[in-house]
């Protein structure tokens, strides 16, 4: 019996994948085995195959989680803590510094591009604006 975890932790012990992030890993007996019409094994074989599949899958999964879940959860917790730390204390300040530093470069570059390209664009616009297209009936 699973022990009740206080609700202040926000952990739902019944619905463990509320965002369906692992929906692609649902592998039920019916997803793996199917006997088409006219090709059926004996009912007992089919029934025991179902029980054997579900039992071995459940037992193997639970054994692996007992052995590996806590160390893996600890490793991933540390990984995401380090990732968050780098994002908060290194990346965002670095990006902010670059944005502040490059703001003046952006203005100078924009002025230079407009100075060189605006006359050409205006000339092309004036030339192309006088083109008229007419359609003749055949």
C-alpha positions in Angstrom: 0.0 0.0 0.0 1.4 3.4 -1.0 1.8 5.8 1.9 -0.1 9.0 1.6 2.2 12.0 0.7 0.9 15.3 2.0 -0.9 17.4 -0.6 1.5 20.4 0.1 4.0 18.6 -2.1 1.5 18.6 -5.0 2.1 14.9 -5.8 -0.8 13.0 -7.2 -0.3 9.3 -6.4 -3.1 8.2 -8.7 -2.4 10.2 -11.8 1.3 10.0 -12.2 1.5 11.3 -15.8 -1.0 14.2 -15.8 0.7 15.9 -18.7 1.0 12.7 -20.8 4.7 13.2 -21.4 5.2 9.4 -21.5 2.1 8.5 -23.4 4.2 6.9 -26.2 5.6 4.3 -23.7 2.2 2.7 -22.9 2.6 -0.8 -24.1 -0.4 -2.9 -23.1 -0.9 -6.5 -24.1 -3.3 -5.5 -26.8 -0.7 -3.1 -28.3 1.8 -5.9 -28.7 -0.2 -9.1 -29.4 -3.2 -9.6 -31.7 -4.6 -12.7 -33.2 -6.6 -12.0 -36.4 -9.9 -13.8 -37.1 -9.2 -17.4 -38.1 -5.9 -17.6 -36.3 -6.7 -18.0 -32.6 -4.8 -19.9 -30.0 -6.6 -21.8 -27.3 -8.4 -19.6 -24.9 -6.3 -20.8 -21.9 -3.1 -20.0 -23.8 -4.3 -16.5 -24.7 -5.5 -15.9 -21.1 -2.2 -17.1 -19.5 -0.1 -15.2 -22.1 -1.9 -12.1 -21.0 -1.3 -12.8 -17.3 2.4 -13.8 -18.0 3.0 -10.6 -20.1 1.5 -8.2 -17.6 3.0 -10.0 -14.6 6.6 -10.1 -16.0 6.4 -6.5 -17.3 5.2 -5.3 -13.9 7.7 -7.3 -11.9 10.6 -6.3 -14.1 9.6 -2.6 -14.1 9.2 -2.6 -10.3 12.5 -4.4 -9.7 14.3 -1.8 -12.0 12.6 1.1 -10.2 13.5 -0.3 -6.7 17.2 -0.6 -7.8 17.6 2.5 -10.1 14.9 5.1 -9.5 16.4 6.9 -6.5 19.9 7.2 -7.8 18.6 8.3 -11.3 16.2 10.7 -9.7 19.0 12.2 -7.7 21.3 12.5 -10.8 18.5 14.2 -12.8 17.6 16.5 -9.9 21.3 17.6 -9.7 21.4 18.0 -13.5 18.4 20.3 -13.6 19.6 22.2 -10.6 22.9 22.8 -12.4 21.1 23.7 -15.6 18.9 26.2 -13.8 21.8 27.7 -11.9 23.8 28.2 -15.2 20.7 29.7 -16.9 19.9 32.1 -14.0 23.3 33.1 -12.9 25.4 32.9 -16.1 23.4 32.8 -19.4 20.7 35.5 -18.7 23.1 38.1 -17.3 25.5 37.4 -20.3 22.7 37.8 -22.8 21.5 41.0 -21.1 25.1 42.4 -21.1 25.4 41.6 -24.9 22.0 43.3 -25.6 23.0 46.4 -23.7 26.5 46.5 -25.3 25.3 45.9 -28.8 22.4 48.3 -28.7 24.6 51.2 -30.0 26.1 48.9 -32.7 22.5 48.0 -33.8 21.7 51.7 -34.2 24.9 52.5 -36.1 24.5 49.4 -38.4 20.8 50.3 -39.0 21.7 53.8 -40.0 24.5 52.6 -42.3 22.2 50.1 -44.0 19.4 52.6 -44.5 21.9 55.2 -45.8 23.1 52.8 -48.5 20.0 50.9 -49.4 17.1 53.4 -49.0 18.0 55.4 -52.2 18.2 52.1 -54.2 14.9 50.9 -52.8 13.2 54.2 -53.5 14.5 54.2 -57.0 13.3 50.6 -57.6 9.9 51.5 -56.1 9.5 54.5 -58.3 10.4 52.5 -61.4 8.2 49.6 -60.6 5.2 51.8 -59.5 4.7 53.1 -63.0 4.2 49.6 -64.4 0.6 48.9 -65.4 -0.7 45.4 -66.2 -3.7 45.0 -68.4 -5.5 41.8 -69.3 -6.9 41.4 -72.8 -9.7 39.2 -73.6 -9.0 36.5 -76.2 
